[in-house]
C-alpha cells in the first residue's frame, strides 16, 4: 500500500473524505506547540500549489491557512483587516504595478550636511 505525503497537516474533514473513498486515514492530533510549525509548512505547500495552478481555489486554500495562523496567534479576522488596511494606507497597495529595480545610496554633499 502506498503512503501519500506523511506528516501533512490536513483540514478537519479530510479523514472522513479519505475514508469515503475507501482508504484509511492514520491521524494524530497535534500539540498546540507543534501547530505553527505545520501551519508554516502547509502555507509553503499551498503557495507552491498556487504557483503550479494559479487558480482562485488555490488562493482560497492559502487564505484558509492564513486564517488558521491568525487563529493560532489569537488575532481575529477583523483585527487582521484593521492591521492590513492600516499598512495598505501607509505603504500602498500593488495597483500601480511598480517593480523596484535598484536603490542607489547617494552621498550627501558637504553643503547639504551642514
TORZA-648555 format. One record per residue (C-alpha): x, y, z; residue number from 1; residue in three letters. Coordinates in pm, whole numbers, plus 32768, in hexadecimal, padded with zeros to 4 digits. Layout:
<atom c1="X" c2="Y" c3="Z" k="NUM" r="Ala"/>
...
This chain:
<atom c1="8000" c2="8000" c3="8000" k="1" r="Unk"/>
<atom c1="8081" c2="8158" c3="7FA1" k="2" r="Unk"/>
<atom c1="80A1" c2="826E" c3="80A3" k="3" r="Unk"/>
<atom c1="8060" c2="83D0" c3="802A" k="4" r="Unk"/>
<atom c1="8112" c2="84FD" c3="80C7" k="5" r="Unk"/>
<atom c1="813B" c2="8485" c3="822D" k="6" r="Unk"/>
<atom c1="8133" c2="8584" c3="8348" k="7" r="Unk"/>
<atom c1="8063" c2="867A" c3="8282" k="8" r="Unk"/>
<atom c1="7F75" c2="876B" c3="832D" k="9" r="Unk"/>
<atom c1="7E16" c2="872F" c3="82A9" k="10" r="Unk"/>
<atom c1="7CC7" c2="87DC" c3="82C6" k="11" r="Unk"/>
<atom c1="7BD0" c2="875F" c3="83CB" k="12" r="Unk"/>
<atom c1="7AED" c2="86A4" c3="82DA" k="13" r="Unk"/>
<atom c1="7BFD" c2="85F4" c3="8214" k="14" r="Unk"/>
<atom c1="7C06" c2="84AD" c3="82DE" k="15" r="Unk"/>
<atom c1="7A93" c2="8478" c3="8295" k="16" r="Unk"/>
<atom c1="7ACB" c2="84CA" c3="8123" k="17" r="Unk"/>
<atom c1="7BEE" c2="83D4" c3="8110" k="18" r="Unk"/>
<atom c1="7B21" c2="82BF" c3="81B1" k="19" r="Unk"/>
<atom c1="79F8" c2="8303" c3="80C8" k="20" r="Unk"/>
<atom c1="7AEB" c2="82B8" c3="7FAD" k="21" r="Unk"/>
<atom c1="7B37" c2="815E" c3="803B" k="22" r="Unk"/>
<atom c1="7C83" c2="81B6" c3="80E1" k="23" r="Unk"/>
<atom c1="7CF0" c2="81C8" c3="824A" k="24" r="Unk"/>
<atom c1="7D72" c2="830D" c3="82DE" k="25" r="Unk"/>
<atom c1="7E71" c2="82E3" c3="83F5" k="26" r="Unk"/>
<atom c1="7E6A" c2="842B" c3="84B2" k="27" r="Unk"/>
<atom c1="7F06" c2="84C5" c3="85E5" k="28" r="Unk"/>
<atom c1="7E84" c2="85F4" c3="86A3" k="29" r="Unk"/>
<atom c1="7F97" c2="86FB" c3="86AD" k="30" r="Unk"/>
<atom c1="800C" c2="879E" c3="87EC" k="31" r="Unk"/>
<atom c1="7FC7" c2="8913" c3="87F1" k="32" r="Unk"/>
<atom c1="813F" c2="8958" c3="87F2" k="33" r="Unk"/>
<atom c1="816D" c2="8896" c3="86AC" k="34" r="Unk"/>
<atom c1="804B" c2="8938" c3="85F4" k="35" r="Unk"/>
<atom c1="8100" c2="8A6F" c3="8577" k="36" r="Unk"/>
<atom c1="821B" c2="899B" c3="84E7" k="37" r="Unk"/>
<atom c1="8123" c2="88CF" c3="8419" k="38" r="Unk"/>
<atom c1="8058" c2="8A02" c3="83BA" k="39" r="Unk"/>
<atom c1="8193" c2="8AA2" c3="832D" k="40" r="Unk"/>
<atom c1="81DF" c2="8963" c3="8269" k="41" r="Unk"/>
<atom c1="807A" c2="895E" c3="81E8" k="42" r="Unk"/>
<atom c1="8093" c2="8AC9" c3="817D" k="43" r="Unk"/>
<atom c1="81CA" c2="8A79" c3="80AE" k="44" r="Unk"/>
<atom c1="8118" c2="894B" c3="8019" k="45" r="Unk"/>
<atom c1="7FE7" c2="8A1A" c3="7FBA" k="46" r="Unk"/>
<atom c1="80C1" c2="8B2D" c3="7F23" k="47" r="Unk"/>
<atom c1="8170" c2="8A28" c3="7E4E" k="48" r="Unk"/>
<atom c1="801D" c2="89A0" c3="7DE7" k="49" r="Unk"/>
<atom c1="7FB1" c2="8AFC" c3="7D7E" k="50" r="Unk"/>
<atom c1="80F1" c2="8B34" c3="7CB7" k="51" r="Unk"/>
<atom c1="80A7" c2="89F1" c3="7BF9" k="52" r="Unk"/>
<atom c1="7F31" c2="8A28" c3="7BC9" k="53" r="Unk"/>
<atom c1="7EEB" c2="8BA1" c3="7BF1" k="54" r="Unk"/>
<atom c1="7D7A" c2="8B60" c3="7C3B" k="55" r="Unk"/>
<atom c1="7C93" c2="8C23" c3="7D1E" k="56" r="Unk"/>
<atom c1="7C59" c2="8ADC" c3="7DDE" k="57" r="Unk"/>
<atom c1="7DCC" c2="8AD0" c3="7E32" k="58" r="Unk"/>
<atom c1="7DB8" c2="8C38" c3="7EAF" k="59" r="Unk"/>
<atom c1="7C95" c2="8BCB" c3="7F8D" k="60" r="Unk"/>
<atom c1="7D71" c2="8AB2" c3="8017" k="61" r="Unk"/>
<atom c1="7E84" c2="8BAF" c3="8069" k="62" r="Unk"/>
<atom c1="7D8B" c2="8C94" c3="8116" k="63" r="Unk"/>
<atom c1="7D05" c2="8B6E" c3="81E3" k="64" r="Unk"/>
<atom c1="7E65" c2="8B28" c3="8261" k="65" r="Unk"/>
<atom c1="7E98" c2="8C9A" c3="82AC" k="66" r="Unk"/>
<atom c1="7D52" c2="8C9E" c3="8374" k="67" r="Unk"/>
<atom c1="7DCF" c2="8B70" c3="843A" k="68" r="Unk"/>
<atom c1="7F18" c2="8C25" c3="8482" k="69" r="Unk"/>
<atom c1="7E56" c2="8D57" c3="84F7" k="70" r="Unk"/>
<atom c1="7D81" c2="8C79" c3="85D7" k="71" r="Unk"/>
<atom c1="7EBD" c2="8BD8" c3="8664" k="72" r="Unk"/>
<atom c1="7F44" c2="8D33" c3="86B1" k="73" r="Unk"/>
<atom c1="7DFB" c2="8D9E" c3="8750" k="74" r="Unk"/>
<atom c1="7DB2" c2="8EA7" c3="8648" k="75" r="Unk"/>
<atom c1="7C4F" c2="8EC1" c3="85C1" k="76" r="Unk"/>
<atom c1="7C0F" c2="8EFB" c3="8451" k="77" r="Unk"/>
<atom c1="7B82" c2="9055" c3="849E" k="78" r="Unk"/>
<atom c1="7CBA" c2="90AE" c3="8569" k="79" r="Unk"/>
<atom c1="7D8F" c2="9031" c3="844C" k="80" r="Unk"/>
<atom c1="7CCA" c2="90FF" c3="834E" k="81" r="Unk"/>
<atom c1="7D06" c2="923A" c3="841E" k="82" r="Unk"/>
<atom c1="7E7D" c2="91EE" c3="8422" k="83" r="Unk"/>
<atom c1="7E7F" c2="919F" c3="82AE" k="84" r="Unk"/>
<atom c1="7DBD" c2="92DC" c3="8258" k="85" r="Unk"/>
<atom c1="7EA1" c2="93B5" c3="832E" k="86" r="Unk"/>
<atom c1="7FD6" c2="9327" c3="8282" k="87" r="Unk"/>
<atom c1="7F38" c2="934A" c3="8129" k="88" r="Unk"/>
<atom c1="7EE1" c2="94B5" c3="8170" k="89" r="Unk"/>
<atom c1="8043" c2="94FB" c3="81EC" k="90" r="Unk"/>
<atom c1="810B" c2="9431" c3="80EC" k="91" r="Unk"/>
<atom c1="8018" c2="941E" c3="7FCA" k="92" r="Unk"/>
<atom c1="7F91" c2="92F4" c3="7F10" k="93" r="Unk"/>
<atom c1="8000" c2="924F" c3="7DCC" k="94" r="Unk"/>
<atom c1="7F19" c2="9303" c3="7CDB" k="95" r="Unk"/>
<atom c1="8027" c2="93CE" c3="7C2A" k="96" r="Unk"/>
<atom c1="80EF" c2="9295" c3="7BCE" k="97" r="Unk"/>
<atom c1="823B" c2="9328" c3="7C42" k="98" r="Unk"/>
<atom c1="8378" c2="9254" c3="7C2B" k="99" r="Unk"/>
<atom c1="84A2" c2="92CD" c3="7CF4" k="100" r="Unk"/>
<atom c1="85D6" c2="929D" c3="7C1C" k="101" r="Unk"/>
<atom c1="86E1" c2="932E" c3="7D02" k="102" r="Unk"/>
<atom c1="871D" c2="941F" c3="7E1E" k="103" r="Unk"/>
<atom c1="8844" c2="950A" c3="7DFE" k="104" r="Unk"/>
<atom c1="88D0" c2="959F" c3="7F39" k="105" r="Unk"/>
<atom c1="8949" c2="96F8" c3="7EE4" k="106" r="Unk"/>
<atom c1="8A4D" c2="97A5" c3="7FBA" k="107" r="Unk"/>
<atom c1="89E1" c2="98ED" c3="8048" k="108" r="Unk"/>
<atom c1="8AB8" c2="9A14" c3="7FE7" k="109" r="Unk"/>
<atom c1="8B6C" c2="9AD5" c3="80F8" k="110" r="Unk"/>
<atom c1="8A87" c2="9C02" c3="80BB" k="111" r="Unk"/>
<atom c1="8948" c2="9B3F" c3="80F8" k="112" r="Unk"/>
<atom c1="89CB" c2="9AA2" c3="8238" k="113" r="Unk"/>
<atom c1="8A1B" c2="9BEE" c3="82DE" k="114" r="Unk"/>
